[in-house]
Amino acid sequence: MKKTIFFIATVLFSGAIFAQSKNFLDTPYLETQAQVDTMVTPDKIYLNIFIQEKDTKGRVSVEEQENQMAKRFKDMGIDLDKQLVIKDASSNFKKYFLRQKEVLKSKQYSLLVYSGKQLGDVMMTLEQLEIANTSIEKTEYSKMDELELELKTRAVKKAIQKAEALTKPLGQKVGAAIHIVDNSQYYPRYNQAPMMEMKAVSADMGSAQPLDLDFEKIRVETNVNVKFALSN
């Protein structure tokens, strides 16, 4: 008896699913696809800074270079607690270089700046301190989540416009959306090793100005597929 009841319930459930699918297919609908994209300028730039103890007669220690750098950064308005970190959290000294019987210490830092102009100021300061071993690690756009939602809204509106343009010559009206698929790809929060262009550099170091830097923009794209019910 229990097996019979289970069999009947299964048949009824399967029949309900079939009926729903059939009703969906029987509904006149129009399927449209819309894509929107934009380019944004990074507003978070991470700079790798590598300081090594100078192996010279008047050796300058890592600590001395670090203190000089920190003071100059602080004078520039950089928040050292929020913007400057040591890359190797497990040890103050990332690497040790052995030369004869002496140990040359080194440290690696990550500095966060918020514009190409601020980065230019930092690079000039590091050059003045003779700290030349630097590189751009990555760039980010801080409002990526809000931007993606905005693009999705624009994509759906574009899908509606396309649907209306297609149905107007037929004398039909676009009804409610009966199926929406977000085909957007995942975008990383940052660009690894971005391209950088230096726009203006003075050859005369006595009158040199901070570098004006442009970064490769981040492209963000959204793609949606929407089915609209049609009515006469």
Phi, psi and omega in degrees: 000317180296320179296322180295316179297319180296320180295317180295318179297320179296316180297316180296318180296316179296321179295324179294319178296317180297319181296318178297316179297318182295318179297321179296317181291330181282346180281123177298129182214163177235132180254127179232155178232136182225142180227136174226151179210167178203165176243135181235148179272129179302140177239010173223117185238127183253124182248126174277131178234127182242118179249127179236143177298130184280125181271073180231176181299315176262068187305133176257119184289162176299318182297320180294316178296321180297315180295320178297315180297315181298319180295316180295319179297317181297320177297333180278356180092011179280131178278104185297327181291327184261334190249344183238124179225155173277132185296318182266101185286342184276344182207143177294330182247116185285321183221156174234131178250120180269128176221114187054242182255007185254153178250125177258115184273160178209158176223150177235134184236161171237123180247130178259125173235165191246004179199162176295327179295315179295323177296320177299319177298318180295316182295323178293319178298316179296324178294320178295328178274003180061037172251093190260350184274085181225158177202153176278123181275309182194165174231152181225160169245118192289337183254037184296319181298313179297322180295317180298319178295320178297319180293323178297318178298316179296323180293318179295318177298322178293322177297320178297315180299319179295318180297317180295321179295325181283328185267339182302315179296340182268355181072023179252163181243146178276125180262209182289152174287128181253353178197128179229131178235128177266108181263016182296143177273156176285132178248132178295156181288350186211163172259120179280133178047063183289160175284148183221137179242127176266118190268328184211116180228130178274134180284337180271105184297338179291332181239023183294144178249157177304144181294140174261108190250135172247137181251153175301127182286156180264126180266129180236133185226144177230139182225125179233152176237123186231135173254124179250136172292145180247146176220154181277000000 
